[in-house]
Amino acid sequence: MASIYSYIIPLLAGYLLDLLLGDPERMPHPVKVFGNLIYTGEKKWNTGNHRFVKGMCLSIVLITGTFLFFYFATSYLLQLHVYAQIIFNTIFVYFGIANRCLIDEGKNVFKKLGKGLPEARVQLSRIVGRETTSLNDQQIKVAVFETMSENLSDGVVAPLFYYAIGGIPAMMAYKMINTLDSMIAYRSPRYEQFGKFAARIDDIANYIPARITALLIAIVALNSRAIQFIFRYGHLHKSPNSGYPESALAGVLDCRFGGSNYYHGVLVEKPYIGANARAIDNREIDKVIYINHAVTAVSILIIVVIGIALR
């Protein structure tokens, strides 16, 4: 029974902590540690020749090291006392999922829209990689919804998926993969070779979670059009994964995502997802927030049920 408690209690408690607290900016967070490690390694190794090999080695060392650190930490704490492991696991489940933070950031952009485009553009720049200085009202809303659907996979469903199959060690290893992707997996002269391996590992790690997320969006919204959009548009995105949750949400809202945007001064052409280029109403953020909450809750429920059944 101890293994069941140390598996399910942290999952539920960490989920509740995320709902209550979100991610306060001043709170210590393992992703900040991951980012510092990546930054240090990138500064030292991303020079000279053989940058692909150097980036691959850095990624493998950091991902493997993260998994092993948390594997031995949780094993050691279990030897001390099961409650010590439960507390530790709870803290890192809380750190591992980011649904409240994602929702708060989306809401904040919509609030800033009421104060004018300049403030909304600045707020949006916190959560997207595209350049925001020239985006109009509609483009800002589309960017928020695209990000909320994509990061519902990256920031919630994928970490939970890896927790389900490998506990905290797998969850934190995934967070390292995701952090590597966000920091060095850019198609730019500096990162094209050094970050290529990290980008491919991230694609592989998110392959199943992205499709699960898309399916869950359609299910919680009870929307058949979302299923149609997943099959029609999901594979058109340049990313092998991002298009699926984005397509599902576009189907639920019957709107159009995608199109061209500037990233780091470079125009990136993206296919459209959906054909109805309608204006998005401010109140639709509430529907997207419901979907994010519902997908997270259903994911937790599924993991609990499967965990009980298998253990």
N, C-alpha and C positions, 0 to 999 in steps of 0.2 A: 504493500500500500504506500510505502514511503515514496517510491518512484512516481506513483500517480499524483500524490500531493505535490511533490517537487516539480512536476510537469504542468499540472493544471492550475494550481494556486497562483504561481507567478504569472501565468498567462492572463488570468482574470484580474489579478491585482494590478499588474502592469498596464493592462488596458484601461482600468478605472483611473489609475494615476494619470494616464495620458488625457483622458476625458476631463479630469479635474484641473490639471496643471498646465497641459501643453508643454512647450519648451521655452521656459524663461531664458532670455538671452544671456543673463549673467550666471546661469547655472552651469557648473562643469558638465561636459558632455564627451563621451568617447569619440564621437565624430571629430571633435576639435583636436583630440590627440591623434587620431588617424590623419587628419589634415596636416598637422605639424610634421608627422613622420614622412608623409608623401612629399611635402614641400622641401624638407631637408634632403631626402633622397634625390629628388628631381634637380635641385640646385647642384648637387655633387656629381650626378651621373649623366645628366642630359647635356653632354658636351662631346665634341670630337666625333670619332667614327663609331660604328656599330651601335647606334642609338636604339634600334629596335631590340637588340639583344639586352642592352642595359635596362631598357624599360621593362622588358619581359622578366628579367631577373629581379628587379625591384618589386614588381607586382607579385611574383610568386613568393618572394621572401615575406612581404607584408601580409598577404592573404594567409599563407601557411602559418606564419608566426602568430597572427591573430587567432586563428582556430586553435592552435596548440596552447596559447596562453589561457584562453577561456576553458579549454578542455581540462587542463591541469588545475586551474583555479576552482572549477565546479567540483572536480573529483576530490580535491583536498578539503573543500568546505563540507562535502558530504561525509568525509571521514570524521570531521570535527563534530558536526551535528546536522541532521537533515534541515533544521530550521535555519541554520546559517546559509545553507545552499538555497533554500527557498527565498530568503531575503535578498541574497545576491542575484538570483535569477529574476526576481521581481523587478529589481532596479534596472536590470539590463533589458528586460522586455519593455519596460517603460521607455528606456532610451532607444530601443530598437524600432518602435512604431511612431509615426509622426502625423497621425490623422488630425488631431486637434490643431496642431501648428499649421498644417496645410489649409484647413478650413479657416482659421483665423486670418491667415495671409490673404486668402481669396476675399473674405469679407472686408478686410481693410482696404483692398483696392477699390471695391465697389463703394465704400464709404468716401474714399478720396475723390471718386468721380463726382460726388455731390459738391465738392469744393473746387472743381476745375480740372482740366486735363493735365496741367503741369504736375500737380501733386499726385494724381493717379499714375502718371508715367513713372515718377520716381518710386512710388510704392510698388508698382509692378516689376520694376527692375530688380527688386529683392528676390523674386521667385522665378524669373525667366532668363534665358541666355540671350534672347534676341535684343536688338537695340530698340529702345522704347521712346526715344525723343520725338519722333514724328508720328506716333500712332494716334489714330482717332478713337472716339468713344467706342465704336463697334469693334475695332481691332483690339482694344484693351480688354473688352469683355470676352472676346474669343480666346485671347491669350490666357486669361485666367482659367477659363473652362478647359482648355487644352492641357494646361499645367495641372489642374486639379484631377483630371482623369488619368494623365500619365503618371503623376506622382502618387495617385491612389495605388497604382501597381508598385512603383519603386519604393515608396515610403511606408506602405501598409501591408499589402497582400504579399509581396515578395518576402519581406522580413518574417512575416507570420508563416509563410510556406516553409522557409528554411528552419524556423523554430520547430515546426511540426516534424520535420524529417531528421533534424540533428541538434535540437535544443539550442541553448545560448551560444555554444561554439560556432555552429553553422549560421545562426542569425547574425552574429558579429562579423564573421568572415564575409557574409554577404554585404554588410554595411561597409566593410573595407573595400570590397569590389566596387560598390556604388560610389564611394568617395573617390576612389582612383579614377573612375569614369568621369566624374564631375570636375576633377581637377586637371587631368592630363590627357583626356581622350578627345582632343580637338584636332580638326584638320587644318592646321596652320603650320607654317615653316618650323616653328619651335617644337610642336608636339606631334606632327604627322607620324614620324617613326617611333618616337619614344613612347607615345601613348597608344599605339595601335594594338598592342597585345591586351592592354587594359580594356580597350573598347570592345574587343572580341570576347573577352571573358564576361564582360557585363552583358553583352548580347546573349550569350549562352545562359547566364544565370537568370536572366529575365524572360527567357523564352516561354516557359510554362506559366509563371505567375502573370504575365501580361495577358495571356489568353484566358486564364481563370478570372482575372479582373474584369475583362470584357464580358464574359458570360455572367458573372455576378451582377454587373451593372444592369444587364438586360433582365435578369431574374427579379432583382429587388424593385425595378421600375415596372415590371410586368408589361414589357414593351417588345412586341414582335418585330417592329421596325429596326430596333437595335440589333437584333440577330441578323437581319438582312444587311445592315450597314457593315457589320463585322466581316461578313463574307465578301461584300462588294468592295469595300474600301480599305480594310485592315492591312492587306498586303501591299497597298500602293505607297505607303509611307516609306521614306528612305531608311528609317530605322526598322529593323525586323520585328520590333515589339511595340513601339509607341503608338502605331496606327490602330492597334486593336482596341485598347480602352478608349482612345479618342473617337474611333468610329462608333463604338457602343453609345457613348454619351451624345454624340452628334445625332445618332438615330433616335435616342430618347427625346431630345429637344427638337428634332426635325429642323436642324439648322446646318450651316456650312462652316467647317473648320478648314485649316490649312491655308495655302497660298504662300507667296514669297515674303521673306523677311530678311533683314540684315543681321548678320552675326559677326561681331568683331570687324565691321567694315566690309564684309563680303556678302553680296546678295546670294541668298540660298533659295533656290526654287523648290517649292514643295507642292505636291498635288493637293487638290481640294478633296475634302472629305464631306460628302453631301452636296446637294444641288440647290437647296433653299437658302439663298443669301439674305435672309430676313434680318430685321433689326432685333437684337436681343434685349428683352425687358429687364430692368433692374431687379425685379422680384424673382427672376429665374435663378438667382444665386441660391435662394432658399431650397429649390428643388435639387440643385447640385449638392448642396450641403446634406440634404436628406439622403441622397444616393451614397455619398461618402460614408456617412454614419452607418447606413444600412449594410453596405458591403463589408465594412469593418466588423460589425456585430455578427453578421452571418459567417464571416471567415472564422471568427473566434468560436462560434457555436460549432461549426463543422470540425474544427481541430479538437475541441473538447470531446465531442461525440466519438470521433475516430480514436482519440487517445484512450478514452475509457474502454472502448470496444477491443483495442489491441493490447491493453495493459491489464 
